[in-house]
Amino acid sequence: MPQLDTSTWLTMILSMFLVLFIIFQMKISKHNFHYNPELTSMEMPKQNTPWETKWTKIYLPLSLPL
């Protein structure tokens, strides 16, 4: 049974990483990024709901008497 020749594996793996790095760099370089993005306000308008002004008690099933 012949032995598997693994002497070129390191070269192949390193060259594969190099090629993948170059391909990703080329893909990323085609994107246009905004240099100075505008800040937007994230404030939500306050809505008055009737249950906010009342006090309510929540009854859990485990706290009820038997």
All heavy atoms as a GROMACS GRO file, in nm:
protein
  557
    1MET      N    1   0.085  -0.118   0.000
    1MET     CA    2   0.000   0.000   0.000
    1MET      C    3   0.090   0.125   0.000
    1MET      O    4   0.175   0.140   0.089
    1MET     CB    5  -0.087  -0.002   0.125
    1MET     CG    6  -0.187   0.107   0.128
    1MET     SD    7  -0.307   0.067   0.257
    1MET     CE    8  -0.394   0.216   0.260
    2PRO      N    9   0.069   0.215  -0.097
    2PRO     CA   10   0.158   0.332  -0.108
    2PRO      C   11   0.131   0.435   0.002
    2PRO      O   12   0.020   0.448   0.051
    2PRO     CB   13   0.126   0.389  -0.246
    2PRO     CG   14  -0.009   0.342  -0.277
    2PRO     CD   15  -0.027   0.210  -0.207
    3GLN      N   16   0.235   0.505   0.037
    3GLN     CA   17   0.223   0.610   0.138
    3GLN      C   18   0.165   0.736   0.075
    3GLN      O   19   0.192   0.766  -0.041
    3GLN     CB   20   0.361   0.641   0.196
    3GLN     CG   21   0.420   0.531   0.279
    3GLN     CD   22   0.346   0.520   0.412
    3GLN    OE1   23   0.293   0.618   0.460
    3GLN    NE2   24   0.342   0.400   0.466
    4LEU      N   25   0.087   0.808   0.154
    4LEU     CA   26   0.030   0.934   0.107
    4LEU      C   27   0.136   1.043   0.117
    4LEU      O   28   0.194   1.066   0.224
    4LEU     CB   29  -0.093   0.970   0.191
    4LEU     CG   30  -0.167   1.096   0.153
    4LEU    CD1   31  -0.222   1.084   0.011
    4LEU    CD2   32  -0.278   1.124   0.250
    5ASP      N   33   0.161   1.109   0.006
    5ASP     CA   34   0.263   1.213   0.002
    5ASP      C   35   0.203   1.344   0.053
    5ASP      O   36   0.117   1.403  -0.012
    5ASP     CB   37   0.315   1.230  -0.141
    5ASP     CG   38   0.425   1.331  -0.149
    5ASP    OD1   39   0.490   1.356  -0.046
    5ASP    OD2   40   0.447   1.386  -0.258
    6THR      N   41   0.245   1.388   0.170
    6THR     CA   42   0.190   1.511   0.230
    6THR      C   43   0.290   1.625   0.227
    6THR      O   44   0.269   1.726   0.294
    6THR     CB   45   0.150   1.484   0.376
    6THR    OG1   46   0.265   1.441   0.446
    6THR    CG2   47   0.040   1.380   0.383
    7SER      N   48   0.393   1.614   0.149
    7SER     CA   49   0.497   1.717   0.149
    7SER      C   50   0.449   1.848   0.086
    7SER      O   51   0.503   1.954   0.119
    7SER     CB   52   0.620   1.666   0.075
    7SER     OG   53   0.588   1.639  -0.060
    8THR      N   54   0.352   1.844  -0.002
    8THR     CA   55   0.306   1.967  -0.068
    8THR      C   56   0.183   2.027  -0.001
    8THR      O   57   0.134   2.130  -0.047
    8THR     CB   58   0.273   1.938  -0.215
    8THR    OG1   59   0.170   1.839  -0.221
    8THR    CG2   60   0.394   1.890  -0.291
    9TRP      N   61   0.133   1.965   0.103
    9TRP     CA   62   0.011   2.015   0.166
    9TRP      C   63   0.029   2.153   0.227
    9TRP      O   64  -0.058   2.239   0.212
    9TRP     CB   65  -0.037   1.918   0.274
    9TRP     CG   66  -0.103   1.796   0.218
    9TRP    CD1   67  -0.099   1.750   0.092
    9TRP    CD2   68  -0.183   1.703   0.291
    9TRP    NE1   69  -0.171   1.634   0.080
    9TRP    CE2   70  -0.223   1.603   0.201
    9TRP    CE3   71  -0.221   1.693   0.424
    9TRP    CZ2   72  -0.303   1.496   0.239
    9TRP    CZ3   73  -0.300   1.587   0.462
    9TRP    CH2   74  -0.341   1.490   0.370
   10LEU      N   75   0.138   2.176   0.292
   10LEU     CA   76   0.160   2.307   0.354
   10LEU      C   77   0.163   2.418   0.249
   10LEU      O   78   0.103   2.523   0.266
   10LEU     CB   79   0.291   2.306   0.433
   10LEU     CG   80   0.325   2.436   0.503
   10LEU    CD1   81   0.223   2.469   0.610
   10LEU    CD2   82   0.466   2.430   0.558
   11THR      N   83   0.228   2.392   0.139
   11THR     CA   84   0.234   2.491   0.030
   11THR      C   85   0.095   2.518  -0.027
   11THR      O   86   0.058   2.632  -0.051
   11THR     CB   87   0.327   2.441  -0.082
   11THR    OG1   88   0.452   2.404  -0.025
   11THR    CG2   89   0.346   2.546  -0.188
   12MET      N   90   0.019   2.413  -0.045
   12MET     CA   91  -0.116   2.429  -0.101
   12MET      C   92  -0.208   2.505  -0.005
   12MET      O   93  -0.284   2.593  -0.046
   12MET     CB   94  -0.177   2.292  -0.132
   12MET     CG   95  -0.112   2.222  -0.248
   12MET     SD   96  -0.123   2.316  -0.401
   12MET     CE   97  -0.298   2.317  -0.424
   13ILE      N   98  -0.199   2.474   0.123
   13ILE     CA   99  -0.285   2.541   0.221
   13ILE      C  100  -0.248   2.689   0.233
   13ILE      O  101  -0.335   2.776   0.236
   13ILE     CB  102  -0.276   2.468   0.357
   13ILE    CG1  103  -0.342   2.332   0.346
   13ILE    CG2  104  -0.340   2.551   0.468
   13ILE    CD1  105  -0.320   2.243   0.467
   14LEU      N  106  -0.119   2.717   0.239
   14LEU     CA  107  -0.077   2.857   0.249
   14LEU      C  108  -0.114   2.936   0.123
   14LEU      O  109  -0.157   3.050   0.132
   14LEU     CB  110   0.073   2.865   0.274
   14LEU     CG  111   0.118   2.818   0.412
   14LEU    CD1  112   0.269   2.823   0.423
   14LEU    CD2  113   0.052   2.898   0.521
   15SER      N  114  -0.099   2.876   0.008
   15SER     CA  115  -0.136   2.947  -0.115
   15SER      C  116  -0.287   2.966  -0.123
   15SER      O  117  -0.334   3.069  -0.173
   15SER     CB  118  -0.084   2.873  -0.237
   15SER     OG  119  -0.145   2.747  -0.247
   16MET      N  120  -0.363   2.870  -0.072
   16MET     CA  121  -0.509   2.886  -0.070
   16MET      C  122  -0.550   3.003   0.018
   16MET      O  123  -0.635   3.084  -0.019
   16MET     CB  124  -0.574   2.757  -0.019
   16MET     CG  125  -0.724   2.767  -0.007
   16MET     SD  126  -0.794   2.633   0.087
   16MET     CE  127  -0.726   2.663   0.248
   17PHE      N  128  -0.487   3.015   0.138
   17PHE     CA  129  -0.519   3.128   0.226
   17PHE      C  130  -0.480   3.261   0.162
   17PHE      O  131  -0.553   3.359   0.175
   17PHE     CB  132  -0.448   3.112   0.360
   17PHE     CG  133  -0.518   3.017   0.452
   17PHE    CD1  134  -0.447   2.914   0.512
   17PHE    CD2  135  -0.653   3.029   0.480
   17PHE    CE1  136  -0.511   2.826   0.598
   17PHE    CE2  137  -0.717   2.942   0.565
   17PHE     CZ  138  -0.646   2.840   0.624
   18LEU      N  139  -0.370   3.263   0.095
   18LEU     CA  140  -0.327   3.385   0.028
   18LEU      C  141  -0.426   3.426  -0.082
   18LEU      O  142  -0.465   3.543  -0.092
   18LEU     CB  143  -0.186   3.367  -0.029
   18LEU     CG  144  -0.129   3.488  -0.101
   18LEU    CD1  145  -0.107   3.602  -0.005
   18LEU    CD2  146  -0.001   3.449  -0.172
   19VAL      N  147  -0.467   3.332  -0.161
   19VAL     CA  148  -0.562   3.361  -0.269
   19VAL      C  149  -0.696   3.405  -0.212
   19VAL      O  150  -0.758   3.500  -0.261
   19VAL     CB  151  -0.577   3.238  -0.362
   19VAL    CG1  152  -0.693   3.254  -0.456
   19VAL    CG2  153  -0.448   3.214  -0.439
   20LEU      N  154  -0.744   3.339  -0.107
   20LEU     CA  155  -0.870   3.379  -0.046
   20LEU      C  156  -0.861   3.519   0.013
   20LEU      O  157  -0.955   3.599   0.002
   20LEU     CB  158  -0.910   3.279   0.062
   20LEU     CG  159  -0.968   3.148   0.012
   20LEU    CD1  160  -0.990   3.053   0.128
   20LEU    CD2  161  -1.097   3.171  -0.062
   21PHE      N  162  -0.750   3.551   0.075
   21PHE     CA  163  -0.731   3.684   0.130
   21PHE      C  164  -0.735   3.790   0.019
   21PHE      O  165  -0.800   3.893   0.032
   21PHE     CB  166  -0.598   3.690   0.205
   21PHE     CG  167  -0.566   3.825   0.261
   21PHE    CD1  168  -0.630   3.871   0.374
   21PHE    CD2  169  -0.472   3.905   0.198
   21PHE    CE1  170  -0.602   3.995   0.426
   21PHE    CE2  171  -0.443   4.030   0.248
   21PHE     CZ  172  -0.508   4.074   0.363
   22ILE      N  173  -0.669   3.763  -0.092
   22ILE     CA  174  -0.668   3.857  -0.204
   22ILE      C  175  -0.808   3.873  -0.262
   22ILE      O  176  -0.853   3.984  -0.292
   22ILE     CB  177  -0.566   3.812  -0.310
   22ILE    CG1  178  -0.425   3.824  -0.256
   22ILE    CG2  179  -0.582   3.893  -0.439
   22ILE    CD1  180  -0.320   3.762  -0.344
   23ILE      N  181  -0.881   3.764  -0.276
   23ILE     CA  182  -1.016   3.771  -0.332
   23ILE      C  183  -1.108   3.853  -0.241
   23ILE      O  184  -1.183   3.939  -0.287
   23ILE     CB  185  -1.072   3.629  -0.355
   23ILE    CG1  186  -1.000   3.564  -0.472
   23ILE    CG2  187  -1.222   3.633  -0.381
   23ILE    CD1  188  -1.035   3.418  -0.491
   24PHE      N  189  -1.101   3.830  -0.110
   24PHE     CA  190  -1.185   3.906  -0.018
   24PHE      C  191  -1.146   4.053  -0.015
   24PHE      O  192  -1.232   4.141  -0.004
   24PHE     CB  193  -1.181   3.847   0.122
   24PHE     CG  194  -1.270   3.729   0.139
   24PHE    CD1  195  -1.218   3.603   0.162
   24PHE    CD2  196  -1.409   3.742   0.130
   24PHE    CE1  197  -1.300   3.494   0.177
   24PHE    CE2  198  -1.493   3.633   0.144
   24PHE     CZ  199  -1.438   3.509   0.168
   25GLN      N  200  -1.019   4.082  -0.026
   25GLN     CA  201  -0.977   4.221  -0.030
   25GLN      C  202  -1.030   4.291  -0.154
   25GLN      O  203  -1.072   4.406  -0.149
   25GLN     CB  204  -0.824   4.231  -0.028
   25GLN     CG  205  -0.762   4.194   0.104
   25GLN     CD  206  -0.802   4.289   0.214
   25GLN    OE1  207  -0.809   4.408   0.193
   25GLN    NE2  208  -0.829   4.234   0.331
   26MET      N  209  -1.031   4.222  -0.265
   26MET     CA  210  -1.085   4.281  -0.388
   26MET      C  211  -1.235   4.303  -0.378
   26MET      O  212  -1.288   4.403  -0.426
   26MET     CB  213  -1.050   4.192  -0.507
   26MET     CG  214  -0.902   4.195  -0.542
   26MET     SD  215  -0.854   4.073  -0.663
   26MET     CE  216  -0.961   4.110  -0.798
   27LYS      N  217  -1.305   4.208  -0.315
   27LYS     CA  218  -1.450   4.225  -0.300
   27LYS      C  219  -1.483   4.340  -0.206
   27LYS      O  220  -1.574   4.418  -0.232
   27LYS     CB  221  -1.512   4.096  -0.247
   27LYS     CG  222  -1.527   3.989  -0.351
   27LYS     CD  223  -1.602   3.872  -0.291
   27LYS     CE  224  -1.642   3.775  -0.396
   27LYS     NZ  225  -1.748   3.825  -0.482
   28ILE      N  226  -1.408   4.352  -0.097
   28ILE     CA  227  -1.435   4.458  -0.001
   28ILE      C  228  -1.401   4.594  -0.060
   28ILE      O  229  -1.468   4.694  -0.033
   28ILE     CB  230  -1.357   4.430   0.129
   28ILE    CG1  231  -1.419   4.313   0.202
   28ILE    CG2  232  -1.353   4.552   0.218
   28ILE    CD1  233  -1.341   4.267   0.322
   29SER      N  234  -1.300   4.600  -0.141
   29SER     CA  235  -1.257   4.729  -0.196
   29SER      C  236  -1.359   4.787  -0.294
   29SER      O  237  -1.356   4.906  -0.324
   29SER     CB  238  -1.122   4.715  -0.265
   29SER     OG  239  -1.134   4.636  -0.382
   30LYS      N  240  -1.451   4.706  -0.344
   30LYS     CA  241  -1.553   4.755  -0.438
   30LYS      C  242  -1.669   4.822  -0.368
   30LYS      O  243  -1.751   4.886  -0.433
   30LYS     CB  244  -1.604   4.639  -0.523
   30LYS     CG  245  -1.501   4.588  -0.621
   30LYS     CD  246  -1.557   4.477  -0.705
   30LYS     CE  247  -1.450   4.426  -0.801
   30LYS     NZ  248  -1.500   4.318  -0.885
   31HIS      N  249  -1.679   4.808  -0.236
   31HIS     CA  250  -1.791   4.868  -0.163
   31HIS      C  251  -1.762   5.014  -0.135
   31HIS      O  252  -1.650   5.053  -0.104
   31HIS     CB  253  -1.815   4.794  -0.031
   31HIS     CG  254  -1.872   4.658  -0.049
   31HIS    ND1  255  -2.004   4.637  -0.083
   31HIS    CD2  256  -1.816   4.536  -0.040
   31HIS    CE1  257  -2.026   4.508  -0.093
   31HIS    NE2  258  -1.912   4.444  -0.067
   32ASN      N  259  -1.867   5.094  -0.141
   32ASN     CA  260  -1.857   5.235  -0.105
   32ASN      C  261  -1.907   5.253   0.037
   32ASN      O  262  -2.023   5.224   0.066
   32ASN     CB  263  -1.939   5.321  -0.201
   32ASN     CG  264  -1.879   5.320  -0.340
   32ASN    OD1  265  -1.758   5.310  -0.354
   32ASN    ND2  266  -1.963   5.328  -0.441
   33PHE      N  267  -1.822   5.301   0.124
   33PHE     CA  268  -1.860   5.324   0.262
   33PHE      C  269  -1.878   5.473   0.285
   33PHE      O  270  -1.803   5.555   0.232
   33PHE     CB  271  -1.752   5.269   0.356
   33PHE     CG  272  -1.737   5.120   0.350
   33PHE    CD1  273  -1.631   5.061   0.282
   33PHE    CD2  274  -1.830   5.038   0.411
   33PHE    CE1  275  -1.618   4.924   0.277
   33PHE    CE2  276  -1.818   4.900   0.405
   33PHE     CZ  277  -1.712   4.844   0.338
   34HIS      N  278  -1.976   5.507   0.366
   34HIS     CA  279  -2.000   5.647   0.399
   34HIS      C  280  -1.898   5.691   0.504
   34HIS      O  281  -1.881   5.626   0.606
   34HIS     CB  282  -2.141   5.666   0.452
   34HIS     CG  283  -2.246   5.630   0.352
   34HIS    ND1  284  -2.269   5.707   0.240
   34HIS    CD2  285  -2.332   5.526   0.345
   34HIS    CE1  286  -2.366   5.652   0.169
   34HIS    NE2  287  -2.405   5.541   0.231
   35TYR      N  288  -1.834   5.802   0.476
   35TYR     CA  289  -1.730   5.847   0.568
   35TYR      C  290  -1.789   5.918   0.690
   35TYR      O  291  -1.741   5.905   0.799
   35TYR     CB  292  -1.634   5.942   0.496
   35TYR     CG  293  -1.550   5.870   0.394
   35TYR    CD1  294  -1.570   5.889   0.259
   35TYR    CD2  295  -1.451   5.782   0.434
   35TYR    CE1  296  -1.493   5.822   0.165
   35TYR    CE2  297  -1.374   5.714   0.342
   35TYR     CZ  298  -1.396   5.735   0.207
   35TYR     OH  299  -1.320   5.668   0.116
   36ASN      N  300  -1.895   5.996   0.668
   36ASN     CA  301  -1.950   6.075   0.776
   36ASN      C  302  -2.101   6.052   0.782
   36ASN      O  303  -2.178   6.132   0.732
   36ASN     CB  304  -1.919   6.222   0.751
   36ASN     CG  305  -1.906   6.296   0.881
   36ASN    OD1  306  -1.930   6.239   0.986
   36ASN    ND2  307  -1.868   6.423   0.872
   37PRO      N  308  -2.145   5.947   0.845
   37PRO     CA  309  -2.290   5.920   0.846
   37PRO      C  310  -2.364   6.020   0.934
   37PRO      O  311  -2.312   6.068   1.035
   37PRO     CB  312  -2.299   5.779   0.904
   37PRO     CG  313  -2.176   5.759   0.981
   37PRO     CD  314  -2.070   5.843   0.914
   38GLU      N  315  -2.484   6.052   0.896
   38GLU     CA  316  -2.567   6.145   0.972
   38GLU      C  317  -2.632   6.072   1.088
   38GLU      O  318  -2.679   5.959   1.074
   38GLU     CB  319  -2.675   6.205   0.882
   38GLU     CG  320  -2.621   6.289   0.769
   38GLU     CD  321  -2.559   6.416   0.821
   38GLU    OE1  322  -2.607   6.467   0.923
   38GLU    OE2  323  -2.462   6.462   0.760
   39LEU      N  324  -2.634   6.139   1.203
   39LEU     CA  325  -2.699   6.080   1.318
   39LEU      C  326  -2.850   6.101   1.308
   39LEU      O  327  -2.896   6.209   1.274
   39LEU     CB  328  -2.647   6.143   1.447
   39LEU     CG  329  -2.500   6.116   1.479
   39LEU    CD1  330  -2.459   6.196   1.602
   39LEU    CD2  331  -2.479   5.968   1.502
   40THR      N  332  -2.924   5.997   1.337
   40THR     CA  333  -3.070   6.007   1.334
   40THR      C  334  -3.123   5.995   1.475
   40THR      O  335  -3.067   5.925   1.560
   40THR     CB  336  -3.131   5.896   1.247
   40THR    OG1  337  -3.089   5.770   1.298
   40THR    CG2  338  -3.087   5.909   1.102
   41SER      N  339  -3.231   6.062   1.500
   41SER     CA  340  -3.291   6.061   1.633
   41SER      C  341  -3.370   5.932   1.650
   41SER      O  342  -3.453   5.896   1.567
   41SER     CB  343  -3.384   6.181   1.648
   41SER     OG  344  -3.449   6.171   1.772
   42MET      N  345  -3.344   5.864   1.762
   42MET     CA  346  -3.412   5.737   1.787
   42MET      C  347  -3.522   5.751   1.893
   42MET      O  348  -3.568   5.654   1.948
   42MET     CB  349  -3.310   5.632   1.835
   42MET     CG  350  -3.203   5.600   1.733
   42MET     SD  351  -3.271   5.534   1.580
   42MET     CE  352  -3.320   5.373   1.635
   43GLU      N  353  -3.562   5.873   1.923
   43GLU     CA  354  -3.664   5.893   2.025
   43GLU      C  355  -3.801   5.858   1.971
   43GLU      O  356  -3.840   5.902   1.864
   43GLU     CB  357  -3.663   6.038   2.071
   43GLU     CG  358  -3.536   6.076   2.142
   43GLU     CD  359  -3.536   6.223   2.181
   43GLU    OE1  360  -3.642   6.287   2.174
   43GLU    OE2  361  -3.428   6.271   2.218
   44MET      N  362  -3.872   5.780   2.049
   44MET     CA  363  -4.008   5.742   2.011
   44MET      C  364  -4.105   5.841   2.077
   44MET      O  365  -4.084   5.882   2.192
   44MET     CB  366  -4.040   5.600   2.058
   44MET     CG  367  -3.951   5.495   1.993
   44MET     SD  368  -3.976   5.482   1.816
   44MET     CE  369  -4.137   5.411   1.812
   45PRO      N  370  -4.211   5.876   2.007
   45PRO     CA  371  -4.307   5.967   2.070
   45PRO      C  372  -4.378   5.899   2.188
   45PRO      O  373  -4.408   5.780   2.182
   45PRO     CB  374  -4.405   5.999   1.958
   45PRO     CG  375  -4.385   5.894   1.855
   45PRO     CD  376  -4.246   5.841   1.872
   46LYS      N  377  -4.400   5.974   2.292
   46LYS     CA  378  -4.464   5.919   2.412
   46LYS      C  379  -4.614   5.907   2.388
   46LYS      O  380  -4.680   6.003   2.350
   46LYS     CB  381  -4.437   6.012   2.530
   46LYS     CG  382  -4.500   5.970   2.657
   46LYS     CD  383  -4.419   5.861   2.722
   46LYS     CE  384  -4.476   5.834   2.860
   46LYS     NZ  385  -4.469   5.700   2.900
   47GLN      N  386  -4.666   5.788   2.411
   47GLN     CA  387  -4.810   5.764   2.395
   47GLN      C  388  -4.870   5.739   2.532
   47GLN      O  389  -4.821   5.654   2.606
   47GLN     CB  390  -4.834   5.645   2.303
   47GLN     CG  391  -4.785   5.667   2.161
   47GLN     CD  392  -4.810   5.545   2.074
   47GLN    OE1  393  -4.850   5.441   2.122
   47GLN    NE2  394  -4.785   5.558   1.946
   48ASN      N  395  -4.973   5.812   2.562
   48ASN     CA  396  -5.040   5.794   2.690
   48ASN      C  397  -5.140   5.679   2.678
   48ASN      O  398  -5.229   5.681   2.593
   48ASN     CB  399  -5.113   5.922   2.731
   48ASN     CG  400  -5.013   6.028   2.764
   48ASN    OD1  401  -4.902   5.998   2.807
   48ASN    ND2  402  -5.049   6.154   2.743
   49THR      N  403  -5.125   5.583   2.765
   49THR     CA  404  -5.217   5.470   2.767
   49THR      C  405  -5.290   5.470   2.900
   49THR      O  406  -5.236   5.515   3.001
   49THR     CB  407  -5.140   5.338   2.749
   49THR    OG1  408  -5.039   5.330   2.846
   49THR    CG2  409  -5.079   5.330   2.609
   50PRO      N  410  -5.413   5.422   2.901
   50PRO     CA  411  -5.491   5.431   3.026
   50PRO      C  412  -5.434   5.350   3.141
   50PRO      O  413  -5.451   5.385   3.256
   50PRO     CB  414  -5.629   5.378   2.986
   50PRO     CG  415  -5.617   5.321   2.850
   50PRO     CD  416  -5.488   5.368   2.791
   51TRP      N  417  -5.363   5.241   3.113
   51TRP     CA  418  -5.313   5.158   3.223
   51TRP      C  419  -5.187   5.214   3.286
   51TRP      O  420  -5.142   5.166   3.388
   51TRP     CB  421  -5.291   5.014   3.177
   51TRP     CG  422  -5.197   5.002   3.061
   51TRP    CD1  423  -5.062   5.002   3.066
   51TRP    CD2  424  -5.231   4.990   2.925
   51TRP    NE1  425  -5.009   4.991   2.941
   51TRP    CE2  426  -5.112   4.983   2.851
   51TRP    CE3  427  -5.352   4.985   2.855
   51TRP    CZ2  428  -5.110   4.970   2.713
   51TRP    CZ3  429  -5.350   4.972   2.718
   51TRP    CH2  430  -5.229   4.965   2.648
   52GLU      N  431  -5.128   5.316   3.226
   52GLU     CA  432  -5.009   5.374   3.288
   52GLU      C  433  -5.044   5.460   3.409
   52GLU      O  434  -4.962   5.478   3.498
   52GLU     CB  435  -4.933   5.458   3.185
   52GLU     CG  436  -4.858   5.375   3.085
   52GLU     CD  437  -4.781   5.459   2.986
   52GLU    OE1  438  -4.798   5.581   2.986
   52GLU    OE2  439  -4.705   5.401   2.908
   53THR      N  440  -5.163   5.516   3.413
   53THR     CA  441  -5.200   5.603   3.524
   53THR      C  442  -5.264   5.526   3.639
   53THR      O  443  -5.284   5.581   3.746
   53THR     CB  444  -5.298   5.710   3.474
   53THR    OG1  445  -5.411   5.644   3.416
   53THR    CG2  446  -5.231   5.798   3.369
   54LYS      N  447  -5.299   5.402   3.619
   54LYS     CA  448  -5.364   5.323   3.722
   54LYS      C  449  -5.264   5.227   3.787
   54LYS      O  450  -5.167   5.186   3.726
   54LYS     CB  451  -5.479   5.240   3.663
   54LYS     CG  452  -5.590   5.322   3.605
   54LYS     CD  453  -5.693   5.227   3.550
   54LYS     CE  454  -5.800   5.300   3.473
   54LYS     NZ  455  -5.892   5.211   3.408
   55TRP      N  456  -5.296   5.192   3.912
   55TRP     CA  457  -5.219   5.090   3.980
   55TRP      C  458  -5.293   4.959   3.964
   55TRP      O  459  -5.412   4.949   3.991
   55TRP     CB  460  -5.203   5.122   4.128
   55TRP     CG  461  -5.130   5.015   4.202
   55TRP    CD1  462  -4.997   5.000   4.206
   55TRP    CD2  463  -5.186   4.909   4.279
   55TRP    NE1  464  -4.963   4.891   4.283
   55TRP    CE2  465  -5.078   4.833   4.328
   55TRP    CE3  466  -5.316   4.869   4.311
   55TRP    CZ2  467  -5.097   4.721   4.408
   55TRP    CZ3  468  -5.333   4.758   4.390
   55TRP    CH2  469  -5.224   4.684   4.438
   56THR      N  470  -5.224   4.859   3.914
   56THR     CA  471  -5.286   4.728   3.896
   56THR      C  472  -5.205   4.625   3.969
   56THR      O  473  -5.083   4.638   3.983
   56THR     CB  474  -5.294   4.691   3.746
   56THR    OG1  475  -5.164   4.692   3.693
   56THR    CG2  476  -5.383   4.786   3.669
   57LYS      N  477  -5.273   4.524   4.016
   57LYS     CA  478  -5.205   4.416   4.084
   57LYS      C  479  -5.213   4.292   3.996
   57LYS      O  480  -5.319   4.259   3.945
   57LYS     CB  481  -5.270   4.389   4.219
   57LYS     CG  482  -5.193   4.287   4.300
   57LYS     CD  483  -5.252   4.276   4.439
   57LYS     CE  484  -5.170   4.180   4.520
   57LYS     NZ  485  -5.221   4.163   4.655
   58ILE      N  486  -5.101   4.225   3.982
   58ILE     CA  487  -5.098   4.105   3.901
   58ILE      C  488  -5.106   3.985   3.994
   58ILE      O  489  -5.026   3.972   4.085
   58ILE     CB  490  -4.969   4.100   3.817
   58ILE    CG1  491  -4.964   4.219   3.723
   58ILE    CG2  492  -4.960   3.969   3.739
   58ILE    CD1  493  -4.832   4.235   3.654
   59TYR      N  494  -5.205   3.900   3.971
   59TYR     CA  495  -5.220   3.780   4.051
   59TYR      C  496  -5.160   3.663   3.978
   59TYR      O  497  -5.200   3.630   3.866
   59TYR     CB  498  -5.368   3.753   4.077
   59TYR     CG  499  -5.429   3.853   4.170
   59TYR    CD1  500  -5.501   3.960   4.121
   59TYR    CD2  501  -5.414   3.840   4.307
   59TYR    CE1  502  -5.556   4.052   4.205
   59TYR    CE2  503  -5.470   3.932   4.394
   59TYR     CZ  504  -5.541   4.038   4.342
   59TYR     OH  505  -5.594   4.129   4.426
   60LEU      N  506  -5.063   3.602   4.041
   60LEU     CA  507  -5.004   3.482   3.982
   60LEU      C  508  -5.083   3.360   4.025
   60LEU      O  509  -5.137   3.357   4.135
   60LEU     CB  510  -4.859   3.468   4.028
   60LEU     CG  511  -4.766   3.581   3.984
   60LEU    CD1  512  -4.630   3.563   4.049
   60LEU    CD2  513  -4.754   3.582   3.835
   61PRO      N  514  -5.091   3.257   3.942
   61PRO     CA  515  -5.165   3.138   3.981
   61PRO      C  516  -5.110   3.073   4.107
   61PRO      O  517  -5.184   3.015   4.185
   61PRO     CB  518  -5.151   3.044   3.860
   61PRO     CG  519  -5.108   3.129   3.748
   61PRO     CD  520  -5.041   3.248   3.806
   62LEU      N  521  -4.980   3.083   4.132
   62LEU     CA  522  -4.923   3.019   4.249
   62LEU      C  523  -4.952   3.095   4.377
   62LEU      O  524  -4.942   3.042   4.486
   62LEU     CB  525  -4.772   3.004   4.231
   62LEU     CG  526  -4.729   2.908   4.120
   62LEU    CD1  527  -4.578   2.911   4.105
   62LEU    CD2  528  -4.777   2.767   4.149
   63SER      N  529  -4.988   3.224   4.366
   63SER     CA  530  -5.013   3.303   4.487
   63SER      C  531  -5.160   3.301   4.529
   63SER      O  532  -5.195   3.361   4.629
   63SER     CB  533  -4.967   3.446   4.464
   63SER     OG  534  -5.048   3.506   4.365
   64LEU      N  535  -5.246   3.237   4.452
   64LEU     CA  536  -5.387   3.230   4.489
   64LEU      C  537  -5.407   3.129   4.602
   64LEU      O  538  -5.337   3.028   4.609
   64LEU     CB  539  -5.472   3.188   4.367
   64LEU     CG  540  -5.477   3.291   4.254
   64LEU    CD1  541  -5.551   3.232   4.135
   64LEU    CD2  542  -5.547   3.417   4.299
   65PRO      N  543  -5.507   3.153   4.689
   65PRO     CA  544  -5.532   3.054   4.794
   65PRO      C  545  -5.589   2.925   4.738
   65PRO      O  546  -5.657   2.926   4.635
   65PRO     CB  547  -5.633   3.125   4.886
   65PRO     CG  548  -5.687   3.235   4.808
   65PRO     CD  549  -5.590   3.269   4.699
   66LEU      N  550  -5.567   2.816   4.808
   66LEU     CA  551  -5.618   2.687   4.759
   66LEU      C  552  -5.761   2.665   4.793
   66LEU      O  553  -5.818   2.705   4.885
   66LEU     CB  554  -5.532   2.574   4.818
   66LEU     CG  555  -5.387   2.578   4.772
   66LEU    CD1  556  -5.308   2.470   4.845
   66LEU    CD2  557  -5.380   2.554   4.624
   0.00000   0.00000   0.00000
